[in-house]
Amino acid sequence: MESNVVILSVILLFAMFSFIFEWMRIEVTALAISGIILLVDVIAVQAFYYPEGFLLKEHNDIFAGFSNSAVIAIGAMFVLSRSLVRTGFLVFFADFMYKWAGRWKWFSIFLLLLIVSLLSGLINNTAVVAIFIPLVIDICQRYHISPSKLLLPLSYAAIFGGTLTLIGTSTNLLVNSIVQSTAGYEQYSFSMFEFTKLGLIFLGVGTIYNIIAAKWLIPSRSITGSLTQKYHISKYITEYRVPNKSNIIGKNFNDFKGDLDYSFDLVRIIRQKKDIVTQNIHSVKILEDDVIIIRINADNILKFKSYFNLLILPDVKMSQQELEGENHVIVEAIITQQSSLIGKTISGTNFRIIFSSFVLAVRRQQSLLREKVSKIKLKFSDTLLIMVPKDKVEKLKDSIHFIVLEELNIHLNYHRYWWASILVIPCIMLLSSFNVVPIHIAAILGCVVLLALRTITVEDAFESINLSVIFLIAALIPLGIAIEFTGLDRQFANLFLAIESVLPNTEYSNYIFLAIFYFVTFFFTAFLSNAVIAIILTPISFLIAEGVGCNPKPFLMAICFGASACFMTPMGYQTNMMVFGPGQYKMKDFVYLGLPLNLIFWGLAIYMIPIFWPFDLELDDSNPIDISVENQIIDESERFNL
């Protein structure tokens, strides 16, 4: 057993560093963890004691994560969210509210953020942010304010909303699933609106903070004037080929100093498929067929091409007619987390065939890209500069792969039985809240109804499911089993409980434990996946509650709220990453604005959680089951004598 603890500790360290430094995609890391656990035989054949008798758990339980109720519910909610988004109802409703309150700038902004929060309590909050990013940009243009003023508050508003209901975040569903599957703790599972009372407090305080931050604290990075000027302060990586008619042949870029009214960064010169290495690249004489890679503002890409008579090299060759045709427009689009383009190069995706468009340039926030555009492996939140036919813009906007940063054509999309998409989610919440059926069954039934009515196609349904999230959670569930089986959770719990020996025995001891537990949760969530934190800390919370003799519910709530409300890093929450690039934010912006908000919520949680969920332990009529590791594991020699 001790050797298993050491092995699992090494696996955890590997996982932590892989998640933080992105050695692999997070779902690949999660699958690798499951594979290693299976390979080194950390989880042996087990037997668990229940009042009804013994229940053997075999090796293939390591794959049980894919049938876990939380995984099923999360996958179904992706489909339901996509169906609602396709109706256009959310944008139509938000635009209606904006027009109603449009005369008062800050009141309309307050109303917009409030709508985002409330919607995030009902559907996937990444879907809400994806819808509202273009709308927020449009509002910034109307009010002549910087998009950076509102995009980070937009992300925070979605996070606030996720704390309102059981289905608000995947973390809530995951923790609830672990609680329901842990013998002796089923009675501590969550109801649909159990989070709402504290969630509303977080929402109220957070919204006030958002308005203050937007008005006085967040720096202005750019002022929107017209659609073509939005975000073009940003520099993209793009490439050109030098044809025989170019006026730069035989000259260098230093010869043209002062001739251009804009700046650019010369990154690489490639000659005969080899880099030209020199300390002063601007002094290199340019020859025919050289490939020039530069970093330049988006609105100057075509100016640079025209001035030097160059050929632009996107993922595929474009004809001059296509490049200069009036029926084409240039749009900026963010790669969504659900995009299948992630991890692929532009040249390897048949981009032109699939989207009838061309990628002119790529921008990655806080990264200095040096590769050729066609060879850049795309990541979540990368921004692409795309040339697209005017009649294909809607296709690009409807794609699940992109958030197009463009003014919205706001209207209701009257798909067949479109109203069913609006009604299904409230019905699911009611069925679950009144305990008619469990949430995962209600969500599946909702998907079946929409598919039967053809409100959403099977293809759209499959495309809407974020497989990265599904594989991440499903593959990490065995990690939780391994932590519990080896007793590593008890060793972690003992570290917390060791604090008790140095603390005075007062009525505030439990508050101190809660404060430490919440802090650990939100701190590590800032750098790791919230699913990882939930899976590791939930079994530990049971043991801490057992050790101090109190109700585990306060600690479970600390996990849900601490892991779901992370503001101080862009990687701490998916919506933070979505606005990171478009808002031109820097890492210090998240620390400067997010850390105080995390600390405010920390204080609120320590004070309010024990009020709503007291520490006093309410025992059932039956004796509680001892689920300690020693009682869970039965010696292999005794297994066949059961």
C-alpha positions in Angstrom: 0.0 0.0 0.0 2.9 2.4 0.8 4.4 1.8 -2.6 1.1 2.6 -4.2 0.9 5.9 -2.3 4.4 6.8 -3.5 3.5 5.9 -7.1 0.2 7.9 -7.0 2.0 10.9 -5.5 4.4 10.8 -8.5 1.5 10.6 -10.9 -0.2 13.6 -9.2 3.0 15.6 -9.5 3.3 14.7 -13.2 -0.4 15.7 -13.7 0.0 19.0 -11.9 3.1 20.1 -13.9 1.5 18.8 -17.2 -1.7 20.8 -16.5 0.2 24.0 -15.5 2.9 24.0 -18.3 0.7 22.4 -21.0 3.0 19.6 -21.8 0.0 17.9 -23.5 -3.6 18.9 -24.0 -5.4 18.6 -20.7 -7.7 15.7 -21.8 -4.6 13.8 -23.1 -3.0 14.3 -19.7 -6.1 13.0 -18.0 -6.2 9.9 -20.2 -2.5 9.4 -19.6 -3.1 9.4 -15.8 -5.9 6.8 -16.2 -3.6 4.7 -18.4 -0.7 4.9 -15.9 -2.9 4.0 -13.0 -4.2 0.9 -14.8 -0.7 0.0 -16.0 1.0 0.1 -12.6 -2.0 -1.6 -10.9 -2.6 1.2 -8.3 -6.2 0.1 -8.0 -6.4 -3.6 -7.0 -9.6 -5.6 -6.9 -11.6 -4.1 -4.0 -14.6 -4.9 -1.9 -16.7 -2.2 -0.2 -19.0 -2.8 2.7 -22.6 -1.6 2.5 -25.5 -2.4 4.8 -26.9 -4.8 2.2 -23.6 -6.7 2.0 -20.4 -6.7 0.1 -20.0 -5.2 -3.4 -16.9 -6.2 -5.4 -15.4 -3.6 -7.7 -13.3 -5.0 -10.5 -10.4 -3.5 -12.5 -12.6 -2.2 -15.3 -14.2 0.2 -12.9 -11.4 2.5 -14.0 -13.5 3.2 -17.1 -16.6 3.9 -15.1 -16.1 7.7 -15.5 -17.6 7.5 -19.0 -20.9 6.3 -17.5 -20.8 8.7 -14.6 -24.0 10.7 -14.1 -22.1 14.0 -14.0 -20.4 13.3 -17.3 -23.8 12.3 -18.9 -25.5 15.5 -17.5 -22.7 17.8 -18.7 -22.7 16.3 -22.2 -26.5 16.7 -22.4 -26.3 20.3 -21.2 -23.9 21.1 -24.0 -26.6 19.9 -26.5 -29.4 21.8 -24.7 -27.3 25.0 -24.6 -26.5 24.7 -28.3 -30.2 24.2 -29.2 -31.1 27.4 -27.3 -28.3 29.4 -28.8 -29.4 28.4 -32.3 -32.8 30.1 -31.8 -31.1 33.5 -31.5 -33.5 34.2 -28.5 -30.7 35.1 -26.1 -29.2 37.8 -28.3 -32.6 39.0 -29.3 -33.6 39.3 -25.6 -30.4 41.0 -24.7 -30.7 43.5 -27.6 -34.3 44.3 -26.6 -33.2 45.0 -23.0 -30.3 47.2 -24.3 -32.7 49.2 -26.5 -35.0 49.7 -23.5 -32.2 50.9 -21.3 -29.9 52.3 -23.9 -30.3 55.9 -22.9 -28.4 55.3 -19.6 -25.0 53.9 -20.4 -24.0 52.3 -17.1 -27.5 51.1 -16.3 -27.6 49.3 -19.6 -24.2 47.8 -18.9 -25.4 46.7 -15.5 -28.4 45.2 -17.1 -26.3 43.4 -19.7 -24.0 41.8 -17.0 -27.0 40.8 -14.9 -28.6 39.1 -17.9 -25.4 37.2 -18.6 -25.2 36.0 -15.0 -28.8 34.8 -14.9 -28.4 33.0 -18.2 -25.2 31.3 -17.0 -27.2 29.8 -14.2 -29.4 28.0 -16.8 -27.0 27.0 -19.6 -23.3 26.4 -20.2 -21.5 29.7 -19.4 -19.0 29.4 -22.2 -21.9 29.4 -24.6 -23.3 32.5 -23.0 -19.9 34.3 -23.2 -19.5 33.2 -26.8 -22.8 34.8 -27.7 -22.2 38.0 -25.8 -18.6 38.8 -26.8 -19.7 40.3 -30.2 -22.7 42.1 -28.5 -20.4 43.6 -25.9 -18.1 44.9 -28.6 -21.0 46.4 -30.4 -22.1 48.2 -27.2 -18.6 49.4 -26.7 -18.7 50.9 -30.1 -22.0 52.6 -29.5 -20.8 54.2 -26.2 -17.2 54.8 -27.5 -15.5 52.9 -24.7 -12.7 50.4 -24.8 -13.8 46.7 -25.1 -11.3 45.9 -22.4 -13.5 47.8 -20.0 -16.3 45.2 -20.4 -15.0 41.9 -21.7 -13.4 40.9 -18.4 -16.5 41.9 -16.4 -18.4 39.8 -19.0 -16.4 36.7 -18.1 -16.8 37.4 -14.3 -20.5 37.9 -14.7 -20.8 34.4 -16.3 -18.8 32.9 -13.4 -21.2 34.6 -10.9 -24.1 33.0 -12.7 -22.6 29.6 -12.7 -22.8 29.6 -8.9 -26.6 30.0 -8.9 -27.8 26.5 -9.7 -26.7 22.8 -9.7 -26.4 22.9 -13.5 -24.6 26.3 -13.5 -21.2 24.7 -13.7 -19.7 21.3 -14.4 -18.0 21.4 -11.0 -21.3 21.4 -9.2 -22.5 18.4 -11.1 -19.2 16.6 -10.6 -19.1 17.1 -6.9 -22.7 16.1 -6.5 -22.0 12.9 -8.5 -19.1 12.0 -6.2 -21.3 12.7 -3.1 -24.1 10.5 -4.4 -21.7 7.6 -5.2 -20.0 7.7 -1.8 -21.5 5.2 0.7 -22.8 6.9 3.8 -22.9 10.4 2.3 -25.7 10.2 -0.2 -27.9 12.4 2.0 -25.5 15.3 1.5 -26.2 15.5 -2.3 -27.4 18.9 -3.7 -30.8 20.0 -4.8 -31.2 22.1 -8.0 -31.5 25.5 -6.2 -29.4 24.8 -3.1 -26.6 27.0 -4.3 -28.9 29.9 -5.1 -29.0 31.6 -1.7 -25.2 32.1 -1.5 -25.0 32.4 -5.3 -27.2 35.5 -5.2 -25.0 37.1 -2.7 -22.0 36.4 -4.8 -23.9 37.7 -7.8 -24.9 41.0 -6.1 -21.5 41.8 -4.6 -19.7 40.7 -7.8 -21.9 42.8 -10.1 -21.2 45.9 -8.0 -17.5 45.1 -8.2 -17.8 44.6 -11.9 -19.3 48.1 -12.4 -16.7 49.7 -10.2 -13.9 47.9 -12.1 -15.3 48.7 -15.5 -15.7 52.4 -14.7 -12.5 53.1 -12.8 -10.1 50.1 -12.5 -9.7 48.4 -15.8 -7.3 50.1 -18.2 -8.5 51.2 -21.7 -6.5 49.3 -24.3 -8.2 50.6 -27.4 -11.2 52.8 -28.3 -13.6 51.4 -30.9 -14.5 53.8 -33.6 -15.7 51.7 -36.6 -16.0 48.0 -37.2 -12.8 48.0 -39.2 -10.8 49.5 -36.3 -11.9 47.0 -33.6 -8.9 45.3 -32.1 -6.6 46.2 -35.0 -4.2 47.6 -32.4 -3.3 43.9 -32.1 -0.4 42.5 -34.1 -0.9 39.3 -36.1 1.7 37.0 -37.6 1.4 36.8 -41.3 3.7 36.0 -44.3 4.4 37.2 -47.8 6.3 35.9 -50.9 8.4 38.3 -52.9 7.5 38.1 -56.7 9.7 39.4 -59.5 7.7 42.7 -59.7 8.3 43.7 -56.1 10.0 47.0 -55.4 11.9 45.7 -52.5 14.1 43.3 -54.5 17.7 44.2 -54.1 16.9 46.5 -51.1 16.4 46.0 -47.4 13.7 47.3 -45.0 16.1 49.9 -43.6 15.9 51.6 -47.0 12.2 52.3 -46.4 12.4 53.8 -42.9 10.2 56.7 -42.7 8.2 55.8 -45.8 5.5 53.9 -43.9 3.0 55.5 -41.4 2.6 52.3 -39.4 5.0 49.9 -37.7 5.7 46.2 -38.1 8.1 43.6 -36.7 10.2 41.6 -39.1 10.3 38.1 -37.6 11.9 35.9 -40.2 13.3 35.8 -43.8 13.2 32.4 -45.4 15.3 31.9 -48.5 15.3 28.5 -50.4 13.5 26.9 -47.4 16.2 28.1 -44.9 16.2 30.9 -42.4 18.6 33.8 -42.9 20.3 34.1 -39.5 21.7 37.6 -38.8 21.9 40.1 -35.9 20.3 42.8 -38.0 17.6 41.2 -40.1 16.4 44.6 -41.3 19.6 45.1 -43.3 19.3 41.8 -45.3 18.8 42.4 -49.0 15.6 40.9 -50.3 15.7 38.6 -53.3 12.9 37.2 -55.5 11.0 34.3 -54.0 12.0 35.1 -50.4 9.3 34.5 -47.8 8.9 37.3 -45.3 7.2 36.6 -42.0 6.2 39.8 -40.1 4.0 40.8 -37.1 1.7 43.6 -38.1 -1.6 45.3 -37.1 -4.5 43.7 -38.9 -5.6 46.8 -40.8 -2.1 47.2 -42.3 -1.7 43.7 -43.7 -3.1 44.6 -47.1 -1.4 48.0 -47.1 2.0 46.4 -46.6 1.3 43.9 -49.4 0.3 46.7 -51.8 3.2 49.0 -50.9 5.9 46.4 -51.6 4.0 44.5 -54.4 4.1 41.3 -52.4 2.0 38.1 -52.5 0.2 37.2 -49.3 0.6 33.6 -48.2 -2.3 32.3 -46.2 -3.1 28.6 -45.7 -3.7 28.2 -49.4 -2.8 30.4 -52.4 -5.3 33.1 -53.1 -5.9 34.7 -56.5 -5.5 38.4 -56.9 -9.2 38.5 -57.8 -10.2 36.8 -54.5 -7.9 39.0 -52.5 -9.2 42.3 -54.0 -12.8 41.3 -54.8 -15.5 43.5 -53.3 -17.5 40.4 -52.4 -15.0 39.5 -49.7 -14.7 40.9 -46.1 -12.1 40.4 -43.4 -13.3 39.3 -40.0 -11.6 38.4 -36.8 -12.6 35.1 -35.1 -11.6 33.5 -31.9 -11.1 29.7 -31.7 -13.6 28.3 -29.2 -12.8 25.5 -26.7 -15.1 23.1 -28.6 -13.4 23.6 -31.9 -12.0 20.5 -33.6 -9.3 22.9 -35.1 -7.4 22.9 -31.7 -4.1 21.1 -32.0 -4.2 21.2 -35.8 -2.4 23.4 -38.4 -4.3 25.5 -40.8 -2.8 23.7 -43.8 -4.0 20.4 -42.3 -7.7 21.3 -41.8 -8.9 21.9 -45.4 -9.9 25.3 -44.1 -10.7 26.7 -47.5 -13.0 23.8 -48.5 -14.8 23.6 -45.2 -15.4 27.3 -44.5 -15.0 28.8 -48.0 -12.5 31.2 -46.4 -8.8 32.0 -46.1 -6.8 32.6 -42.9 -4.6 35.6 -43.5 -3.0 35.8 -40.1 -2.9 34.5 -36.6 -2.6 36.2 -33.2 -1.9 34.5 -29.9 -2.1 36.6 -26.8 1.1 36.9 -24.7 3.0 34.6 -27.2 5.5 35.6 -29.9 4.6 33.3 -32.9 7.4 32.7 -35.3 6.1 29.8 -37.4 4.7 30.1 -40.9 1.0 30.8 -40.7 0.0 27.5 -42.3 2.2 25.6 -39.8 1.0 27.2 -36.6 -0.8 24.6 -34.3 -4.0 26.4 -33.2 -4.9 26.7 -29.6 -8.1 27.7 -27.7 -8.6 31.5 -27.8 -6.2 32.1 -30.7 -7.6 34.9 -33.0 -7.6 34.4 -36.7 -7.9 37.1 -39.4 -10.1 35.5 -42.0 -11.0 36.6 -45.5 -14.5 35.3 -46.2 -17.1 35.9 -48.9 -19.9 38.1 -47.7 -22.5 35.4 -48.2 -20.5 33.0 -46.1 -20.1 35.1 -43.0 -23.2 33.7 -41.4 -21.9 30.2 -42.0 -18.7 31.2 -40.1 -20.7 32.7 -37.3 -23.0 29.7 -37.0 -20.0 27.4 -36.7 -19.2 26.0 -33.3 -15.5 26.5 -34.0 -15.5 30.3 -33.9 -16.7 33.4 -32.1 -16.8 36.1 -34.9 -15.9 39.5 -33.6 -18.4 41.4 -35.7 -21.6 43.3 -35.3 -24.5 40.9 -34.9 -27.5 40.7 -37.2 -30.0 40.3 -34.4 -33.1 38.3 -35.2 -34.9 35.2 -34.0 -34.1 32.1 -36.1 -37.3 30.3 -36.6 -36.2 26.7 -36.8 -38.8 24.1 -36.5 -40.3 24.0 -33.0 -37.7 26.7 -32.0 -39.8 27.5 -28.9 -39.2 24.0 -27.5 -35.5 24.9 -27.0 -36.6 27.8 -24.7 -39.0 25.6 -22.7 -37.0 22.4 -22.2 -34.3 23.8 -19.8 -36.8 25.2 -17.3 -38.8 21.9 -17.5 -35.6 20.0 -16.7 -34.8 22.2 -13.7 -38.4 21.7 -12.4 -38.3 17.9 -12.8 -34.9 17.7 -11.0 -35.8 20.2 -8.2 -38.9 18.3 -7.3 -37.0 15.0 -7.4 -39.2 13.6 -10.2 -36.1 12.3 -12.0 -32.3 12.8 -11.4 -30.8 15.7 -13.3 -28.8 13.5 -15.8 -32.0 11.6 -16.7 -34.0 14.8 -17.1 -31.2 16.3 -19.3 -31.1 13.2 -21.5 -34.9 13.3 -21.9 -34.7 17.0 -22.9 -32.2 16.1 -25.6 -34.4 13.3 -26.8 -37.4 15.7 -27.1 -35.4 18.3 -29.1 -34.0 15.6 -31.4 -37.4 14.0 -31.9 -38.9 17.4 -32.8 -35.9 18.1 -35.0 -35.2 21.3 -33.2 -31.6 20.3 -33.4 -30.0 17.8 -35.8 -28.0 14.8 -34.6 -25.0 16.3 -36.3 -25.4 19.6 -34.4 -25.9 17.7 -31.2 -22.7 15.7 -31.5 -20.8 18.8 -32.6 -22.0 20.8 -29.6 -20.5 18.4 -27.1 -17.2 19.6 -25.8 -15.3 16.3 -25.9 -12.3 17.9 -24.2 -14.4 18.5 -21.1 -16.1 15.1 -21.3 -12.8 13.2 -21.6 -11.1 15.3 -19.0 -13.7 14.6 -16.3 -14.3 11.0 -17.3 -10.6 10.2 -17.4 -10.0 11.9 -14.0 -12.6 10.1 -12.0 -10.3 7.0 -11.7 -7.8 9.3 -10.1 -10.3 10.0 -7.4 -10.8 6.3 -6.9 -7.1 5.7 -6.7 -6.6 8.5 -4.2 -9.3 6.9 -2.0 -8.1 3.4 -2.5 -4.5 4.0 -1.6 -5.4 6.1 1.5 -3.7 9.2 0.0 -6.9 11.2 0.7 -6.6 10.3 4.4 -2.9 11.5 4.4 -4.0 14.8 2.8 -6.8 15.1 5.4 -4.3 14.5 8.2 -2.3 17.4 7.0 -5.4 19.6 7.5 -6.3 18.0 10.8 -2.7 18.5 12.1 -3.6 22.2 12.3 -6.1 21.3 15.0 -3.3 20.5 17.4 -1.8 24.0 17.2 -5.1 25.8 17.3 -6.9 26.8 20.5 -10.0 24.7 21.0 -12.6 27.4 20.3 -15.9 27.7 18.6 -14.1 29.2 15.6 -11.9 26.2 14.9 -14.2 24.9 12.1 -14.2 28.4 10.5 -10.4 28.2 10.3 -10.6 24.8 8.6 -13.2 26.1 6.2 -11.1 29.2 5.4 -8.0 27.0 4.7 -10.0 24.6 2.6 -11.7 27.3 0.5 -8.3 29.1 0.0 -6.6 25.9 -1.1 -9.5 25.3 -3.5 -9.5 28.6 -5.3 -5.7 29.0 -5.2 -5.0 25.7 -7.0 -8.0 26.2 -9.4 -6.2 29.3 -10.6 -3.5 27.0 -12.2 -5.2 23.6 -12.6 -8.5 22.4 -14.0 -11.5 22.9 -11.6 -12.4 19.3 -12.3 -9.1 18.1 -11.0 -9.5 20.1 -7.8 -13.1 18.8 -7.3 -12.1 15.2 -7.8 -9.1 15.4 -5.4 -10.7 17.5 -2.6 -14.2 16.0 -2.4 -13.2 12.7 -0.7 -10.8 14.7 1.5 -13.7 16.9 2.6 -15.5 13.8 4.0 -12.4 12.8 6.0 -11.9 16.3 7.4 -15.5 16.5 8.4 -15.2 13.1 10.0 -12.1 14.1 11.8 -13.5 17.3 13.4 -16.9 15.7 13.9 -19.0 18.2 11.8 -21.3 18.3 8.8 -19.4 17.8 5.5 -21.8 20.1 3.6 -19.9 23.4 4.4 -16.7 21.9 3.0 -18.5 20.6 -0.1 -19.9 24.0 -0.7 -16.4 25.5 -0.3 -15.2 23.2 -3.1 -18.1 24.1 -5.4 -17.9 27.9 -4.9 -14.1 28.0 -4.6 -13.5 25.9 -7.8 -16.2 27.7 -9.8 -15.3 31.3 -8.9 -11.7 31.8 -10.0 -10.9 35.3 -11.2 -7.1 35.8 -10.8 -5.7 34.0 -13.8 -6.8 33.5 -17.4 -6.3 29.8 -17.1 -8.4 29.6 -14.0 -11.7 29.5 -15.9 -12.6 28.9 -19.5 -14.5 32.2 -20.0 -11.4 34.1 -18.8 -9.4 32.5 -21.6 -12.2 33.5 -24.1 -11.8 37.2 -23.3 -8.1 37.2 -22.8 -7.1 37.8 -26.4 -10.0 40.1 -27.6 -9.7 42.3 -24.5 -5.9 42.8 -25.0 -5.4 41.8 -21.3 -2.2 40.9 -19.6 -1.6 38.5 -16.8 -1.2 41.3 -14.4 -4.7 42.5 -15.2 -6.2 39.3 -13.9 -4.1 39.4 -10.7 -4.8 43.1 -10.2 -8.6 42.8 -10.7 -9.3 39.1 -9.9 -7.3 38.6 -6.7 -9.2 41.2 -4.7 -12.5 39.7 -5.9 -11.3 36.2 -4.9 -10.4 37.5 -1.5 -13.8 39.2 -1.1 -15.6 36.0 -2.1 -13.3 34.1 0.3 -14.4 36.3 3.2 -18.1 36.1 2.2 -17.9 32.3 1.9 -16.3 31.9 5.4 -19.0 34.0 6.9 -22.1 32.9 5.0 -21.5 29.1 4.3 -21.9 28.2 8.0 -25.1 30.3 8.2 -26.7 28.5 5.3 -25.1 25.1 6.0 -24.3 24.8 9.7 -21.3 22.8 11.0 -23.6 20.9 13.4 -23.8 17.2 12.3 -27.3 15.9 11.8 -27.3 12.2 12.2 -29.7 9.8 10.5 -31.6 7.2 12.5 -29.3 4.5 11.3 -25.7 4.5 12.4 -23.3 6.2 10.0 -21.1 3.9 7.9 -17.4 4.0 8.6 -16.0 4.5 5.1 -12.4 4.8 6.3 -9.8 3.2 4.0 -9.1 0.4 6.5 -12.7 -0.7 6.4 -13.0 -0.3 2.6 -10.2 -2.6 1.6 -10.5 -6.4 2.1 -7.4 -8.6 1.9 -7.2 -10.5 -1.4 -7.0 -13.8 0.5 -10.4 -13.1 2.2 -12.1 -12.1 -1.0 -13.2 -15.5 -2.0 -14.6 -16.3 1.5 -17.3 -13.6 1.3 
